[in-house]
Amino acid sequence: MLIYEYKVDGNKAQCAALDEAIRIVQFIRNKCLRLWMDERGISKNHLQCYCAVLARDYPFATRLNSQARQASADRSWLAISRFYDNCKQHKPGKKGYPRFQHDNRSVEYKQTGWKLEPDGKHIIFTDGCGIGRLRLVGNPKQKIEAFALKQIKRVRIIHRADGYYVQFGVKVDRVIEHVSTGHMVGIDVGLKAYYTDSEGHTVDNPRHYRKAEKRLKRLHRSLSRKQKGSKNRKKARKALAKGYLKVHRQREDFARKTASTLISSHDLIAYEQLQIRNMVKNHHLAKSIHDAGWGTFLRWVNYYGSLHAIPVISVPPQFTSQQCSACGTLVKKSLSVRTHICPGCGMVLDRDHNAALNILAKARTLGHRETDTQLSVNASGQTASTACSIRASGKRAG
């Protein structure tokens, strides 16, 4: 589905009603989770039926639309099913046992409980929460009224640091014709450069958090000096939240644009299947790794790869930085050594460029081994089947 997002403009009473609806969602989700903990054999259907029981027992829950209550139950089942899947797959470490939520910030309506006005600039929520008519503040080029109402499958209200937003989930068939370029590329993500490809091109690391760190520290100090429970503390807390939200949006925007450019200009993308969760255990590099946002970038690479119907292949990361891309000789080097010098063939190459060449070579080898069916899975945006057998990597950042 395509997601169209608008900021909404409402008065204090409407904002209070929005907060009340969000609290009801959190209440229903936690109640469904408690039912699953207390009773055995609870299924998704049981949680859906339990919403009607909660509406009878708690009068305030009836103010929320019935389908919104069911969507709240779906949230609890999503956490439960993820826990079951992790157990079945024998995921190492914690399995993600569902927890009670205390900071919910959204409420989701399905196809009832709301009404979009013909001008496409206002939305009316018709349930008993009293939200009423809200004005949509967004990009004038966005035309939500251009879609038929039956195509809008979800309407989600989200509370962020800078206000309330409404997201429209529109079900459409998005078709992108990929213009073939004949180029295949391997990429090596890093900290010195955002990524280096097998052709030697690099993208500079934007370091959004590092640039904003001085201002964020000042906002943290300002918050710590305010008296707890005061209005000035609330203002300082809101200013700090806006600062972090800006960094998040900058990182997300950069990852999307970089991934889109990479996909549209190549016919095959290969990257390392990194275990980022293990890599951030290095406390000297954790901040820089989180700031780079490799996971977000690679998710967008896979997403745009599925839209363009091109293979996006993940390869094992072992020895990509140590192995010579020309002769295959293993050249041990520490993280501080940024140049690959092979004693066997004499090749001198940037460390990341050498790794990107090895990544592309591995992807080509894996591509020849896969059957046509397995390659179509890669083309649909899923990782290569060989990634399932990858163990935790010992590769370090850079």
N, C-alpha and C positions, 0 to 999 in steps of 0.2 A: 504494500500500500504506500501511496504517497502521503507524506505528512505535511500539512499546511499549518503554520503556527502564526497566531496573532496575539499581540498583547491586548488585554481588555482594560477598559476604563470604567470604574464603578465608584459609588460613594462608600462611606464608612459602613453603612448598614449592609450593603451588598458584600463588602469585604468580610464582614462578620459572618454573613450567611455562607460565604464560600468556605471560611474556616470551619464552620459548623459541619458542613457537608464532608469536608476532609476528615474531621474527627470521627464522624459516623462510619466512614469507610475503614478507618483504622480500628474502630471498635468491632466491626463485623469481621474483619480479617483476623483479629486476635481471638475472637470467640470461636471462629471456625478452627483455628489452630489448636485451641484448648480442647475442642471436641475430639480432634484427631489424636491428641495426646492421651486423653482419658479413655477412649474406646478403641477397640480393635476392629479392623475390617472396614474402616471408613473410606469411602470412595468419593470421587468428585461429585457424583450425583447426590450423595448424602449431604455434602456441604451446600449444594444448591437448594435442597429442600430445607436445610437448617435455617436459611435466610428468612423463610416464612415464619418459622418458630420464633426467631429473634424479633421479627416485626410485631408479633403478638405479645411477647413478653416485655418488650421495651418500646413504649409509645414513641419516643424520639426517633427510633430507627425507621418508623413508617414515613417520616418526612422525606427520606431519600427515595428516589425512584427505584422500583423493584428490579429493573435490569442493572442499575448501578449497584444495588446490593449483591446481585449475582456476580457482577464483575469483581466485587470485593472478595467474594468467596473464591473466585478463580485465582486471585492473587495468592491466597493461602495455599491453594492446591499446587500452584506453580512452584512454591518453595518446597512443598512436600515431595512432588514428583522429581525435582532436581536432586533432593536428598536420596531418593530411591535409586535414581540413575547412577549417582556417584558410588553408591554401595554396590550396585550390580557390576559396574565397570571396575571395581576395586581401585578406585582413585586413591593414590597415596596421600597420607596426611589426613587432615580433617575432611569429613564428608559433607559439611554444610548443614548440620542439623537445624531445622527451622527455628527461628527465634521470634519472640513477640516484638512487634513494631511500636516505636514510641515517637518517631519523627516523620510520619507520613505527610506528604506534601501534594498529593494529587487525588482526584476523583474522576472516574471514567464512566461515561454514559454510553449506552449502545445506540439504538435507533429510536428510543423514546425518551421522554423527559426533557427534550429541547426542541426548539423551533427556530429555523433560520429565516430572517426577514428577506423579502424579495430583493432589497437593495444590496444584500450581501455584506452590509456593514454593521449589522446588529444581530445578536443571538438572544433568544429568550429561553430561560430554563423554567419549565412548567411544573416541577415537582413541589413538594411542600416545604422545601428548605428556605424559600423566600428569596432566591437569588435575583430573579426577575430579568430585566432587559439590560444587556451589557453591550457597549460599543466596542467594535473590533478596531484596534489600532495596529496597522501593519503596513507592509509595502504596497503602495497603490497598484503595482503591477500584478499582485496576486489576485486571482479571480476565483474565489471559492464558489460564487454563484454560478460559474460556468458549468459545474458538475450537477448532475441530477441528484436529488436528495437520497435516492436509493443507493447511490454509489458511496455515500458517506456512512461508513460502518462504525466508526468510533468518534466520540467527542470527549476529549480529556482536558480537565482543568488542572493546571500546574501552578503551584505557588513557589516563586523564586525570590531571590534577595531583592530584585528590583521591581517586583509586582507580580501580577497574575497573568497567566497565558492560557489560551485555548488552542488545542491541537485538533485538527480534523484529519481523521484517517480515511483517505479516499481510495477505494479499490478501483484501480484502472490497470489496463494492460500496457506496460511501458516497454516500448520496443526501441532499441538503439542499434543502428546499423554501423558496425565497426568497419572502419576503413583500414584495410590491411596495409601494413608498412613493411612486412618481411623481416622485422627486427625482433630478436629474442634477447632478453637481458636478465642478468642475475644481479641482485642488489644485496649489499651488506650494510645493515643499519649500524650506526655507531654514535659516539658522543662528540668526537671532533667534527665530523660532518654528519648531517642528518642521515644520509645514505650515500653510498658510492656504488655506481653500477659497473658492469663488466666492460663498458666502453671507456671507463676512466672519468666519467662525468660525476660531479659531486653536487649535493644540495646542502647549503649552509644550515647549520643547526640554529633555529631561531632563539632558543633559550628564553621562552616567555616568562617562566617563573623567576629565573635569575635576574632578568631585567626589572621585574616588579618586586623583587624581594625587599629592597630598601624601603619602598613605600608600605609594603605589607607589615614589615617589622614596626614601622612607625604607627600604623593603625593598631597593631597588637599592644604596643605600649600605651596608646591612648585608651584602649579598652580596659587595660589592667588598672588604670588610675581612677576609673569611674566607680562610684559607689554602687554596690549591688542593689538591684531593684529600682534604681533611679531611671528617669527618662533619658538622661544623657548617656547612660550605659546602653540603653536600647538603640539610641542613635549611633553610638560608636560600634556596636555589634553589627548593625545593618550596614554601615560603611565598610567594615572588614569583610562581610559576606559579599558585598558588591565587588570588592577588590579581587577576591578569589574567583568569583563568577566571571569576571573579565578575563582572567588568565585561562580559565577553562574554555571559554569561547574562542579565544585566540588559538589555543592548541588544537581544538576541534576543527576550526576553519582551515588552519594550515594543513592539517592531516588530510582533510577532504580534498582540497585543491591539489595538493601534491600527488595524492593517489589517483585522482581523475586524470591529471596530466600524464602520469606514468602509464596508465592503462591505455589511454587513447593513442599513444605513440608507439606501442609495441604489440606484438602478437603472442608473446609468451613471457611470463614473469616468474622468476624463481627467487625464493627467499629462504632464510634459515628458520627452522622451527625452534625458536629460542624458548627456554624456560625462564621467562622474565621473573616469575615469582621467586625462583631460586637466586637469580642474579641480584635482586635488590637486597639480599641478605648481606651483601658487602656494603657496610655502612659508609665507606668512603665514596661509593659511587651511586648509592641509592637515590639521592636527591636528583642527580643529573639524569639517571635512567627514567625516573618518574617524569621529570621535566620534558624529556624527549618524546614520551608518549608513543613508544613503538607499537604497543598493543592496539591502540586506536588507529594508527596508520595502517597496520597490516589488516585490520578488520575492514577498513575502507577499500584497501587493495582487493581483497577477496570479493567484496560487494560489487565494486565496479567491474571486476573481472567477470562476474556472473551476468551483469547487464550487457557487457560487450561480447559475451560468449567466447572468451579466450582462456586458455589454460593458465591457472595460477598455482604453481607447484611449490610445496614446502619440502625441504631436503634436510637430512640430518646435519647438525652443525659441527660434528667432530672433525677436527684437523683442517677446517677451511682456511684458517689463518696461518697454520704451520706448514701446510703442504705447498710445494712449488707448483704453480699452475702450468709450467712449461714441461718439467721433467718428472714431477711427482715426488721429489726428494723432500723429506721432512726436515724443516729448518726450525728448531726450537727458538723461540724468542719471547721475551716478557712483554707485558702490556705497554711498557714505555718505549719499546722499539717500534717505530712507525714505518720503517722501510724494510721490505723483504729483499734480502741479498742471498741468492742461492749459490752455495759453493760447488754444486754439481755442474750446472749449465751457465752460471755467471749472470743470471737474470737479476736486474735491479728494478724493483717496482714498489709502488706504494703498498703498504700492508693491506689496506681495505680494498684496493683495486685487485690485488692478488686473490683475496678471499672471494670477491664477487665473481671472478673468473672460475674459481673452483665450484662455487654454488651453481653457476650456469652449467658447468660440465656435469655435475651430479644430476641436475634436472634433466639434461638430455639423456643420460644413462637410464634414469628412472622412466623417462618417456618411452624409450625403446622397450623396456621390460613390461610396461603396462599393456593390457589389452585395449581394444577400441572402446569397450564399455567403461573401463576404469578411467580412460582419458576423458570420456564425456562427463564423468562425475567431476573431474577437475575443471572442465570447461563451464560447468554450472556453478562454479564458485566455491566448491568444497575442496579441502586440502587433499593431497595425494594419499592413496591408501597406505603407502609405505610409512606415512607419518604416525600411524597407529603403533608401530613397533619402536618408536624412538624413546629412548630412556632420558632421564634428566641430564641435561647438558652441563658440562663443566666449563663451557666457553665463557670467557669474561667479556665485559663490555669493551667496545672499541674495535 
